[in-house]
Amino acid sequence: MTCVNGIWRWKRRATAGKLTGYESVIESYNIISVEEYKVLDEVTQHRLAEEVLRKIREVNIYPTYYYSTPEIRKDLAKCFEVTTNGLISYNTAGNTVLEYLFPNMHRVEAGNSTSNCLYNRFYDDDKLMKCIIRHMKNYPFTNLRTMFFMYGRYFWQTATGFSPMRAKAIYTEFVNDGDVVYDMSAGFGGRMLGAVTSNKNLTYIGCEPDTNTFHNLSVLGEHLAEASPRRPSISLINSGSEDTVLARESVDFIFSCPPYYGLERYSQEETQSIVKYPVYEDWLNNYAYGTLCNAYNALKSGGRMALVLSSAIHYLNIKYELGSDWKRLAECVGFKFLGTEQINKRVRGNAELLYVFEK
């Protein structure tokens, strides 16, 4: 990965199809079966994992899918074909193409650690070894990306994009044909892709302050214009949602997943809410409250707002009641709280829920 004019870009791209770069060697990583590996002592397990690590370092390509342009549009076109039923969808269409189109997603610092983004974890031998050992105890190597993303995210908190087909399911349940929808934190394109592929002829307005992410959203829009059976209606705004004022009552539905305070640090740009307001109370009173005031102004009377929020988060060893704080502020602005909806089949602890409001 390289940074050109402030924008992170992949050094590699596929000339055809989509490739990780490990296709010709991945089978050689299966130096022992899962069953045989499990019964070995830890010293021997570690030695064999080191052998796999050595083989990986011989290639040393960050293990995501690298796409050719035709393959990008082929994957995006598949998203139009997906049908959803209810709010819960585990269809993964669109996930890997967004991981490729948003290289900066892999550079995001998350959780309580620094210099611990997913990209850096791959090039840290100790961290990669932890993933390799866990994988060898459970699965054969069929795809290095699967191993790394599964366990890189299992052991450490990391930034992820919102599932586009989950977004599509939510839009399908809440919107009418021809509606204008507003996403206050457009992020890594999942809700944008879900809106465009919802087959409801939506106009998508996305707000995104980060320079890298905004650039990549624009690139996604260009690809969608080629992949879509009809010209998508997309409007992107490069500013923070607390500073973005749309025309009064111009939006039919608001759907977003706002930042979780400092849990994911997307960049150090001054437009980032956690950079502007590092103290939680200030962040709530300025970023969250300002965002909700602007959302209330933009939403039509009787329109709904759906926010994906965790009920609570832990950041720097402090617990914050995120869900109830956003709910309280939304009600102060004038929204009526209608309740929460599950977007996962299992709800545990501080699982994400869809907080639904009405104007």
C-alpha positions in Angstrom: 0.0 0.0 0.0 1.2 3.5 -0.8 0.0 7.0 -0.1 -0.2 9.3 -3.2 -1.3 12.9 -2.6 -2.7 11.9 0.7 -4.8 9.0 -0.6 -4.0 5.5 0.3 -3.8 3.2 -2.7 -3.0 -0.5 -3.3 0.3 -1.2 -5.1 -1.2 -4.3 -6.7 -4.2 -4.8 -8.9 -5.4 -7.9 -10.8 -5.3 -7.8 -14.6 -8.2 -10.2 -14.6 -10.7 -11.5 -12.1 -9.8 -11.1 -8.4 -6.7 -12.5 -6.8 -5.0 -12.5 -3.4 -1.6 -13.3 -4.7 -1.4 -16.6 -2.8 -3.3 -18.8 -5.2 -0.3 -20.7 -6.5 1.2 -21.4 -3.0 -1.7 -21.7 -0.6 -1.8 -25.5 -0.7 1.9 -25.7 0.4 0.9 -24.1 3.7 -1.0 -27.3 4.7 2.1 -28.9 6.0 0.0 -31.0 8.5 -3.6 -31.9 8.9 -5.8 -30.1 11.5 -6.3 -33.4 13.4 -2.6 -34.1 13.6 -1.8 -30.5 14.6 -4.3 -30.4 17.4 -2.6 -33.3 19.3 0.9 -31.8 19.2 2.5 -30.1 22.1 2.7 -26.3 22.0 6.4 -26.1 21.2 5.9 -28.3 18.1 2.8 -26.4 17.1 4.7 -23.2 17.3 7.6 -24.6 15.3 5.2 -25.7 12.5 3.4 -22.4 12.6 6.8 -20.6 12.2 7.4 -22.7 9.0 4.1 -21.4 7.6 5.0 -17.9 8.6 8.2 -18.2 6.7 6.3 -19.4 3.6 3.9 -16.5 3.9 6.7 -14.0 4.2 8.2 -15.3 1.0 5.1 -13.8 -0.8 4.4 -11.1 1.8 1.4 -9.6 0.0 -1.3 -8.1 2.2 -4.0 -10.8 1.9 -7.1 -9.1 0.5 -8.7 -9.6 -2.9 -7.2 -7.4 -5.6 -9.7 -6.7 -8.3 -9.6 -5.9 -12.0 -12.0 -3.2 -13.2 -14.3 -5.6 -14.9 -14.4 -7.8 -11.8 -15.3 -4.8 -9.6 -18.4 -4.1 -11.8 -19.2 -7.8 -12.0 -19.3 -8.0 -8.2 -21.3 -4.8 -7.9 -23.8 -6.1 -10.5 -24.4 -9.2 -8.4 -25.6 -7.0 -5.5 -28.6 -6.0 -7.6 -29.7 -9.6 -7.8 -29.8 -10.2 -4.1 -33.3 -10.3 -2.5 -33.8 -9.7 1.2 -36.6 -10.8 3.6 -36.7 -8.9 6.9 -34.1 -6.8 8.6 -31.6 -9.6 9.1 -29.4 -10.5 6.2 -26.1 -12.4 6.2 -25.6 -12.3 2.5 -22.0 -11.2 1.9 -22.3 -9.8 -1.6 -20.3 -6.6 -2.0 -18.2 -7.1 1.1 -14.8 -8.0 -0.5 -15.1 -5.5 -3.3 -15.6 -2.7 -0.8 -12.6 -3.9 1.2 -10.6 -3.4 -2.1 -12.1 0.0 -3.0 -11.4 1.4 0.4 -7.7 0.7 1.2 -7.9 3.2 4.1 -10.3 0.9 5.9 -7.3 -1.3 6.5 -5.3 1.6 8.1 -7.9 2.5 10.7 -6.8 2.4 14.3 -9.3 0.8 16.6 -9.9 -0.1 20.2 -7.5 1.0 22.9 -4.2 0.3 21.0 -2.2 2.5 18.6 -0.3 1.3 15.5 -2.5 -1.7 15.6 -4.5 -1.3 12.4 -5.3 -4.5 10.4 -2.6 -3.7 7.8 0.1 -3.4 10.4 -1.0 -6.6 12.1 -0.2 -8.6 9.0 3.4 -7.3 8.9 3.9 -8.0 12.7 5.3 -11.5 13.0 4.0 -12.0 16.5 0.5 -11.0 15.7 0.4 -13.0 12.5 1.7 -16.0 14.3 -1.2 -15.8 16.7 -3.6 -15.9 13.8 -1.7 -18.8 12.1 -1.7 -21.0 15.2 -5.4 -20.5 15.8 -6.2 -21.2 12.2 -4.1 -24.4 12.0 -6.0 -25.8 15.0 -9.3 -25.4 13.2 -9.0 -25.3 9.4 -6.8 -26.1 6.5 -5.5 -23.2 4.4 -7.7 -22.6 1.5 -7.4 -18.8 1.3 -5.0 -16.6 3.3 -7.4 -13.7 3.4 -10.0 -15.8 5.2 -7.5 -16.9 7.8 -6.1 -13.4 8.4 -9.4 -11.5 8.5 -11.1 -14.1 10.6 -8.5 -14.2 13.3 -7.1 -10.7 12.9 -10.5 -9.5 13.9 -11.1 -12.2 16.5 -8.1 -11.3 18.6 -8.2 -7.5 18.2 -10.8 -4.9 17.6 -10.7 -3.5 14.1 -12.7 -1.3 11.8 -15.2 -2.9 9.5 -17.5 -1.7 6.8 -21.3 -2.0 7.2 -22.6 -5.0 5.2 -24.1 -3.7 2.0 -26.7 -6.4 1.9 -27.7 -5.8 5.5 -28.1 -2.2 4.5 -30.2 -3.2 1.5 -32.5 -5.3 3.8 -33.0 -2.2 6.1 -33.8 0.1 3.2 -36.2 -2.5 1.8 -38.1 -2.5 5.0 -38.3 1.2 5.6 -38.4 3.1 2.3 -40.7 3.6 -0.6 -39.9 3.8 -4.3 -38.3 7.1 -5.2 -37.5 8.2 -1.6 -34.5 10.4 -0.8 -32.3 8.8 1.9 -29.6 10.5 4.0 -26.6 8.8 5.5 -24.9 11.0 8.1 -21.7 8.9 8.2 -21.3 7.4 4.7 -18.1 5.5 5.8 -16.9 2.7 3.7 -19.7 2.5 1.2 -21.9 -0.3 2.6 -25.0 1.8 3.0 -24.5 3.6 -0.2 -24.2 0.3 -2.1 -27.2 -1.1 -0.3 -29.3 2.0 -1.2 -28.3 1.9 -4.9 -28.9 -1.8 -5.3 -32.3 -1.8 -3.4 -34.2 -1.5 -6.6 -36.4 1.2 -5.1 -34.9 4.0 -7.3 -33.6 5.9 -4.2 -31.7 9.1 -4.1 -28.7 8.6 -1.8 -27.2 11.5 0.1 -24.0 10.6 2.0 -22.0 12.8 4.3 -18.4 12.0 4.9 -15.6 14.3 6.3 -12.6 12.0 5.8 -10.6 12.9 2.6 -9.6 9.3 1.8 -13.0 7.9 2.4 -14.8 10.6 0.4 -12.4 10.0 -2.5 -13.2 6.2 -2.4 -16.9 6.8 -2.1 -16.7 8.9 -5.3 -14.8 6.0 -7.0 -17.5 3.6 -5.9 -20.1 5.9 -7.4 -18.3 5.9 -10.7 -18.2 2.1 -10.8 -21.9 1.9 -9.8 -22.8 4.2 -12.7 -21.3 1.5 -15.0 -22.6 -1.6 -13.1 -26.2 -0.3 -12.4 -29.0 -1.1 -14.8 -30.1 2.6 -14.3 -28.1 5.7 -13.6 -27.9 5.9 -9.8 -28.8 9.1 -8.0 -25.9 9.8 -5.6 -24.9 13.0 -3.8 -21.8 13.0 -1.6 -20.9 15.8 0.8 -17.3 16.2 2.1 -18.0 17.6 5.5 -18.9 16.5 9.0 -22.6 15.8 9.7 -22.6 18.3 12.6 -21.8 21.0 10.0 -24.0 19.8 7.1 -27.3 21.5 6.7 -29.6 20.1 4.1 -32.8 21.7 2.8 -35.6 21.7 5.3 -37.8 18.6 5.1 -36.0 17.3 2.0 -35.3 13.8 3.2 -37.7 10.8 3.5 -35.5 8.4 5.5 -32.3 8.7 7.5 -30.2 5.6 8.0 -26.6 5.6 9.4 -24.1 4.1 11.7 -22.4 7.1 13.4 -18.9 6.9 14.9 -18.6 5.2 18.2 -16.7 8.1 19.8 -13.0 7.2 19.7 -13.4 3.4 19.3 -12.4 3.8 15.6 -10.0 6.6 14.6 -10.5 6.9 10.9 -7.8 9.6 10.4 -6.2 12.5 12.2 -7.8 15.1 10.0 -9.3 18.1 11.9 -12.7 17.3 10.5 -12.9 14.0 12.5 -15.3 14.2 15.4 -12.9 12.5 17.8 -10.2 15.0 16.9 -12.5 18.0 17.2 -14.1 16.8 20.4 -11.8 14.4 22.3 -13.8 14.7 25.6 -16.9 12.5 25.5 -19.3 15.1 26.9 -18.1 17.7 24.3 -18.4 15.1 21.6 -22.0 14.4 22.6 -23.0 18.0 23.0 -21.3 19.2 19.8 -20.9 16.4 17.3 -23.9 14.1 18.2 -26.3 16.9 19.1 -25.4 19.0 16.1 -25.8 16.0 13.8 -29.2 15.2 15.2 -30.4 18.8 14.9 -29.4 18.9 11.3 -31.0 15.5 10.7 -34.3 16.7 12.3 -34.3 19.8 10.1 -33.7 17.7 6.9 -36.3 14.9 7.6 -39.9 15.3 6.5 -42.6 15.3 9.1 -43.6 11.7 9.8 -40.3 10.4 8.4 -38.1 7.9 10.2 -34.5 7.8 11.3 -32.7 4.5 11.9 -29.3 4.5 13.6 -27.1 1.5 14.2 -25.7 1.8 17.7 -24.1 -0.3 20.3 -25.9 0.1 23.7 -22.5 0.7 25.3 -18.8 0.8 24.4 -15.5 0.6 26.3 -12.9 3.1 25.2 -9.6 3.6 27.1 -11.1 1.4 29.8 -14.1 3.7 30.4 -17.6 2.5 29.7 -19.9 4.9 27.7 -23.6 4.4 27.4 -23.6 5.2 23.7 -27.1 4.0 22.7 -29.0 5.7 25.6 -27.0 8.9 25.1 -27.9 9.1 21.4 -31.5 8.3 22.3 -31.6 11.0 25.0 -30.2 13.6 22.6 -32.5 12.6 19.8 -35.5 13.1 22.0 -34.2 16.4 23.2 -34.1 17.5 19.5 -37.7 16.5 19.0 -37.6 12.9 17.7 -40.0 10.3 19.0 -38.2 7.0 20.0 -40.1 4.0 18.5 -37.9 1.3 19.8 -35.0 -1.0 18.7 -34.8 -3.7 16.1 -32.5 -6.6 15.9 -30.2 -6.7 12.9 -28.4 -9.9 14.1 -30.0 -13.2 15.0 -28.1 -13.3 18.3 -28.1 -10.3 20.6 -25.4 -10.5 23.3 -24.2 -7.9 25.7 -23.6 -4.7 23.9 -24.6 -5.9 20.5 -25.5 -3.4 17.8 -29.2 -2.6 17.5 -31.2 -0.5 15.1 -32.5 2.5 17.1 -35.7 3.8 15.3 -37.1 7.3 15.6 -39.8 9.3 14.0 -40.2 13.0 13.4 
